[in-house]
Amino acid sequence: LGALPIAHLLEECGCPIFAVASIEEALELREGGIQKPIAILSPLPVWRTESAIQNNIEVPVVSLAQAQKLSIAAQKTGQNIKIHIKADAGLSRFGIVLKNHMEEAIEEAMAIAALPGLQLEGVMTHFTAADIPLGEQFNLSQIALFDTFCQRLKENGLQFKTHCASTVFTALYEQSYHDYVRVAALLLGLAEPLTRGIKTIPSVQLKSVIYQTKDLDTGIAVSYGPNYYTMRPTKIAIIPIGFADGLHRIISNKVSFMLHGKWAPIIGKITMDYTILDVTDIPEAQEGDIVTIFGEDHELQVPAYEFANHYPMSTVGEVTSVLSPRIPRFYIKNGKMLHLT
């Protein structure tokens, strides 16, 4: 959605630290002028240690073995690398396992903190976020497990910041806030509303424009395959967005977009660069008109999280994260639209 312009806005708002997925994303922010601390959330390739140190990028440590490699690499530069010890409180992804292994986890974390070349900045985890309300106890147990781990480390003399709350936990559990919260879908109003907790307004829309309209006779094939034939004299509209832009082909012939406050069904297979719509029932449709894929169009509304329901087992993060860089991003600030490239 545009990490750099959004990060600049957040920096103006006082955001104390930025979390990104990888060293490449961190360097994009640094090269774009972001001055605040940046932490990556995935393990750092050892050969990028010097780059992380030079750009003041904080990194997670997920095991003693990984920490030892980072320690050796950092010592070769003559500088310390800032680290966050990653605990596994239940997601079973990266980090030191806590459940049923608390004593071993504390011992491993203490060993990591003692390694030369490593400067402990934080202790972190990432929760599973079980469905509410059935998963309430599961969520609370993860928070308690992480809290115990952090408290034990502090009792052993370590000093550090803590962070564990993703979007769902930020919205629901104030006790998970700690020093930082890591808001993602919540930040831009992408997250599906929960039964309680923080509410947000959707702020992201995906729109396209009609490049051509034309009339087809009955029984005419539409798009590749073909797997669609017109059932009546049909007016079609071609819009310049396809699977190379992040639309999954699985929605072909199944989903409608919004145009002039009405529904325009997709007909035929979505192609790499284009999608064809049936606008027969929207006679006012013409070249240059705006088509809304998700967002608002007159009285119609399809938030991004609702659009995600069209994709099997999808989440709103998948819908937005696969949008191609070639789609222009437009930003509205204080009621004015800016086009940033």
Backbone hydrogen bonds, N-H to C=O, Kabsch-Sander energy under -0.5 kcal/mol:
donor,donor_aa,acceptor,acceptor_aa,energy
6,I,2,G,-1.8
7,A,3,A,-2.6
8,H,4,L,-2.3
9,L,5,P,-1.7
10,L,6,I,-2.4
11,E,7,A,-2.6
12,E,8,H,-1.8
13,C,9,L,-1.5
14,G,10,L,-0.5
14,G,11,E,-1.1
15,C,10,L,-2.5
18,F,37,P,-2.4
20,V,39,A,-2.3
26,A,22,S,-2.0
27,L,23,I,-2.5
28,E,24,E,-1.7
29,L,25,E,-1.6
30,R,26,A,-2.3
31,E,27,L,-3.1
32,G,28,E,-1.1
33,G,30,R,-1.7
34,I,29,L,-2.5
38,I,56,N,-0.9
39,A,18,F,-3.3
40,I,58,E,-2.6
41,L,20,V,-2.1
44,L,60,P,-0.5
48,R,45,P,-2.6
49,T,46,V,-1.9
52,A,48,R,-2.2
53,I,49,T,-2.3
54,Q,50,E,-2.7
55,N,51,S,-1.6
56,N,53,I,-1.5
57,I,52,A,-2.9
58,E,38,I,-3.0
58,E,56,N,-0.5
59,V,82,K,-2.5
61,V,84,H,-2.7
67,A,63,S,-2.1
68,Q,64,L,-2.4
69,K,65,A,-1.4
70,L,66,Q,-2.1
71,S,67,A,-2.6
72,I,68,Q,-2.0
73,A,69,K,-2.2
74,A,70,L,-2.9
75,Q,71,S,-2.3
76,K,72,I,-1.3
77,T,73,A,-0.7
77,T,74,A,-1.1
78,G,74,A,-0.8
78,G,75,Q,-0.5
79,Q,74,A,-1.2
81,I,117,G,-2.7
83,I,119,Q,-2.6
84,H,59,V,-2.2
85,I,122,G,-2.4
86,K,61,V,-3.1
87,A,85,I,-0.5
87,A,124,M,-3.1
88,D,96,I,-3.1
89,A,87,A,-0.8
96,I,86,K,-2.3
98,L,88,D,-2.0
99,K,88,D,-0.6
101,H,98,L,-2.2
105,A,101,H,-2.4
106,I,102,M,-2.4
107,E,103,E,-2.2
108,E,104,E,-2.4
109,A,105,A,-2.5
110,M,106,I,-2.4
111,A,107,E,-1.8
112,I,108,E,-2.1
113,A,109,A,-2.4
114,A,110,M,-1.1
115,L,112,I,-1.6
118,L,115,L,-1.1
119,Q,81,I,-2.7
120,L,118,L,-0.6
121,E,83,I,-3.2
122,G,83,I,-1.5
123,V,161,K,-2.3
124,M,85,I,-2.9
125,T,163,H,-1.3
126,H,87,A,-0.5
127,F,164,C,-0.7
135,G,131,D,-3.6
136,E,133,P,-1.7
139,N,135,G,-2.5
140,L,136,E,-2.4
141,S,137,Q,-2.2
142,Q,138,F,-1.5
143,I,139,N,-1.9
144,A,140,L,-2.3
145,L,141,S,-2.1
146,F,142,Q,-2.3
147,D,143,I,-2.6
148,T,144,A,-2.3
149,F,145,L,-2.0
150,C,146,F,-2.5
151,Q,147,D,-2.6
152,R,148,T,-2.5
153,L,149,F,-1.9
154,K,150,C,-2.1
155,E,151,Q,-2.2
156,N,152,R,-1.1
157,G,154,K,-1.8
158,L,153,L,-2.0
161,K,121,E,-2.7
163,H,123,V,-1.6
164,C,176,S,-0.5
164,C,180,Y,-0.6
165,A,176,S,-0.5
165,A,180,Y,-0.6
166,S,164,C,-0.6
170,T,166,S,-2.8
171,A,167,T,-2.4
172,L,168,V,-1.8
173,Y,169,F,-2.5
174,E,172,L,-0.6
176,S,173,Y,-1.8
177,Y,174,E,-1.8
179,D,162,T,-1.8
180,Y,162,T,-1.2
182,R,165,A,-3.3
183,V,181,V,-0.8
187,L,184,A,-0.7
188,L,184,A,-0.9
189,G,186,L,-1.1
190,L,185,A,-2.6
191,A,185,A,-1.3
198,I,171,A,-1.5
203,S,188,L,-1.8
206,L,294,F,-2.7
207,K,205,Q,-0.5
208,S,291,V,-3.1
210,I,289,D,-2.5
211,Y,238,I,-3.0
212,Q,238,I,-1.1
214,K,236,I,-1.7
216,L,234,T,-3.4
219,G,230,T,-2.7
220,I,217,D,-0.9
222,V,228,Y,-2.4
227,N,222,V,-0.5
227,N,224,Y,-0.7
230,T,220,I,-2.2
234,T,216,L,-2.4
236,I,214,K,-2.8
236,I,234,T,-0.6
237,A,277,L,-2.2
238,I,212,Q,-2.7
239,I,237,A,-0.5
239,I,275,T,-2.7
241,I,239,I,-1.9
243,F,271,T,-2.0
244,A,272,M,-2.1
245,D,242,G,-1.6
246,G,243,F,-0.8
247,L,242,G,-1.6
248,H,246,G,-0.6
251,I,248,H,-1.8
252,S,249,R,-2.1
253,N,268,G,-0.5
254,K,251,I,-2.1
255,V,251,I,-1.5
257,F,264,A,-2.6
258,M,292,T,-2.9
259,L,262,K,-2.6
262,K,259,L,-1.6
264,A,257,F,-3.2
266,I,255,V,-2.6
267,I,276,I,-2.5
269,K,224,Y,-0.6
271,T,274,Y,-2.4
275,T,239,I,-2.1
277,L,237,A,-2.9
278,D,265,P,-2.7
279,V,235,K,-2.6
279,V,277,L,-0.7
282,I,279,V,-2.0
285,A,282,I,-2.5
288,G,210,I,-2.5
289,D,286,Q,-2.0
291,V,208,S,-2.4
292,T,258,M,-2.9
293,I,206,L,-2.8
293,I,291,V,-0.6
294,F,206,L,-1.4
295,G,302,V,-2.1
297,D,300,L,-2.5
300,L,297,D,-2.4
302,V,295,G,-2.8
306,E,303,P,-0.6
307,F,303,P,-2.1
308,A,304,A,-1.6
309,N,306,E,-1.3
310,H,307,F,-2.0
311,Y,308,A,-1.7
314,S,311,Y,-1.7
318,E,315,T,-0.8
319,V,315,T,-1.4
320,T,316,V,-2.0
321,S,317,G,-2.3
322,V,318,E,-1.1
323,L,320,T,-1.2
324,S,245,D,-1.8
327,I,324,S,-1.7
331,Y,338,L,-2.9
333,K,331,Y,-0.6
333,K,336,K,-3.0
336,K,333,K,-1.8
338,L,331,Y,-4.1
340,L,329,R,-0.6
340,L,338,L,-0.7
